[in-house]
Amino acid sequence: MQVICLEEVAFYALVEQVVSRLRETNSSKKDKWVSDQEAMTLLNIKSKTTLQKLRDEGKIRFSQPQKKIILYDRDSIETYLSKNARNTF
């Protein structure tokens, strides 16, 4: 087993580099259009019927590039959630 000794300043510099690299990889730009499964996950709903109701009522934007493919706008989902958020007392 090898033991590696670092000065405190070098250790914290290394930690900062690791954290910044993790932020870069995790903060990759998210897709604007998401599938029905991902939309249901974002909205925390289990039913495709509920998702269709939100779509039909115009509460979330969607695109239908092909007959059986429906994609949902991530921004409109986030806006819908923000609009329905309640402040605590």
Secondary structure, DSSP 8 states (H G I E B T S, - for coil): -------HHHHHHHHHHHHHHHHHHHT----SEE-HHHHHHHHT---HHHHHHHHHTTSS-EEEEETTEEEEEHHHHHHHHHHT-----
